[in-house]
Amino acid sequence: MAKSKVEPDEAYRRMIGRFRTTGRLIDADYFRSVGRNPTRTYNVLKLEGLVDEAVSIDANGSPGSQKITDGQGTGLARDLRP
Protein backbone atom coordinates (compact mmCIF):
# COMPACT_ATOMS: atom_id res chain seq x y z
CA MET A 1 0.00 0.00 0.00
CA ALA A 2 1.32 3.43 -0.87
CA LYS A 3 -0.06 6.69 0.51
CA SER A 4 0.80 10.05 -0.97
CA LYS A 5 0.55 12.83 1.61
CA VAL A 6 -0.26 16.36 0.49
CA GLU A 7 -1.22 19.00 3.05
CA PRO A 8 -4.72 20.47 2.54
CA ASP A 9 -3.40 23.93 1.62
CA GLU A 10 -1.10 22.46 -1.03
CA ALA A 11 -3.87 20.20 -2.34
CA TYR A 12 -6.18 23.20 -2.64
CA ARG A 13 -3.51 25.22 -4.46
CA ARG A 14 -2.99 22.34 -6.90
CA MET A 15 -6.73 21.93 -7.35
CA ILE A 16 -7.13 25.58 -8.33
CA GLY A 17 -4.10 25.39 -10.65
CA ARG A 18 -5.54 22.29 -12.32
CA PHE A 19 -8.84 24.10 -12.81
CA ARG A 20 -7.09 27.05 -14.43
CA THR A 21 -5.15 24.76 -16.74
CA THR A 22 -7.75 22.12 -17.62
CA GLY A 23 -11.13 23.45 -16.51
CA ARG A 24 -11.48 20.38 -14.28
CA LEU A 25 -12.66 21.18 -10.75
CA ILE A 26 -13.12 18.92 -7.75
CA ASP A 27 -16.33 19.62 -5.84
CA ALA A 28 -15.46 21.73 -2.77
CA ASP A 29 -17.66 19.64 -0.46
CA TYR A 30 -15.87 16.48 -1.57
CA PHE A 31 -12.48 18.14 -1.13
CA ARG A 32 -13.37 19.11 2.46
CA SER A 33 -14.84 15.68 3.22
CA VAL A 34 -11.62 13.86 2.35
CA GLY A 35 -9.60 15.76 4.93
CA ARG A 36 -7.11 13.50 6.68
CA ASN A 37 -9.06 10.29 6.07
CA PRO A 38 -6.39 8.77 3.78
CA THR A 39 -3.78 9.14 6.55
CA ARG A 40 -6.13 7.66 9.14
CA THR A 41 -6.91 4.70 6.88
CA TYR A 42 -3.21 4.15 6.10
CA ASN A 43 -2.36 4.11 9.80
CA VAL A 44 -5.17 1.70 10.73
CA LEU A 45 -4.36 -0.77 7.95
CA LYS A 46 -0.66 -0.66 8.76
CA LEU A 47 -1.08 -0.98 12.54
CA GLU A 48 -3.54 -3.85 12.20
CA GLY A 49 -1.15 -5.72 9.90
CA LEU A 50 -3.65 -5.83 7.06
CA VAL A 51 -1.04 -5.02 4.40
CA ASP A 52 2.26 -6.70 3.55
CA GLU A 53 4.08 -3.45 2.84
CA ALA A 54 3.27 0.19 3.49
CA VAL A 55 4.97 3.30 2.17
CA SER A 56 4.10 6.92 2.86
CA ILE A 57 5.28 9.56 0.42
CA ASP A 58 5.48 13.28 1.22
CA ALA A 59 4.38 14.93 -2.03
CA ASN A 60 4.13 18.51 -0.78
CA GLY A 61 6.98 19.95 -2.80
CA SER A 62 7.41 20.62 -6.47
CA PRO A 63 6.99 17.76 -8.97
CA GLY A 64 9.83 15.27 -8.62
CA SER A 65 10.74 16.27 -5.06
CA GLN A 66 8.68 13.59 -3.30
CA LYS A 67 10.23 11.94 -0.23
CA ILE A 68 9.46 8.52 1.21
CA THR A 69 8.76 9.20 4.88
CA ASP A 70 7.73 5.75 6.08
CA GLY A 71 8.57 2.24 4.94
CA GLN A 72 12.00 3.12 3.57
CA GLY A 73 13.35 -0.43 3.87
CA THR A 74 10.57 -2.19 2.01
CA GLY A 75 10.70 -3.58 -1.50
CA LEU A 76 7.82 -1.31 -2.40
CA ALA A 77 9.85 1.73 -1.32
CA ARG A 78 12.76 0.61 -3.50
CA ASP A 79 10.40 0.15 -6.46
CA LEU A 80 8.96 3.66 -6.02
CA ARG A 81 12.30 5.47 -5.97
CA PRO A 82 13.11 7.46 -9.13
N, C-alpha and C positions, 0 to 999 in steps of 0.2 A: 504494500500500500504506500502510495506517495501522496503527501499533502503539500500543496504550495500555499505559503502564508503571505498574504498581502494585507497590510493594515487598511482599515476602512477608508481613511482619508486618501491613501494612494489608490485604492480600488475606485473610489469616486472620481478622482482626477482622471484615471485611465478611462473610466466609463464615459465621461464627458468628452475626452479626446477622441474616443472611438466614434461617438455620435457625430462629432464635427467632421470626422474623416469619412465615415461610411453611412451616416444617417441611421445607424442601428442604435437603439436605446433600450436599456434594461429598465423595466418598470421599477419606479422608486420604492414602492411598497415591498416588492420582492427583494430588492437590494437591502433594505433595512431588515427584512425578516431573516436573511441569511446570517448576518452578524458574525458571531464567533462560533456558530454551530459546527463548521468543518473542523475547527481545532478541538472542540469538545468531543466530537465523534472520533477523531483520530486518537485522542488520549484514551478514551474508553476502550476502543478496539485493541489498542496496543497493550494497555494495562491488563485487560482480561485475556490476553494471549490468543486473540481470535484471528491474528494474521501471522504469517511466517516471518515477514520482514516489514519494517516500517521506516520511512524516510520522510523527514520534514525539510522543506526547502524554503528559505527566506527569499522571496521574489520582490522585495520592496524597491530595489534599485533600478537602474537603467537596464534595458534588455542586454542579456549576456552576463550580468553581474550577480546572478543567483548564487546563494551559498547554502550548502547542506548543513543544517543545524542540529540534526538528530539522525542517528542511524548511520554514522560515517563508516563504520566497519562492515556494513552489510554488502552482499553482492549487488543488491539493487542500487545502493549508493554508488558503487563503482560503475555500474551500467549507465547511471544518469550523469556522470561527470562528462564535461565537454571534451 
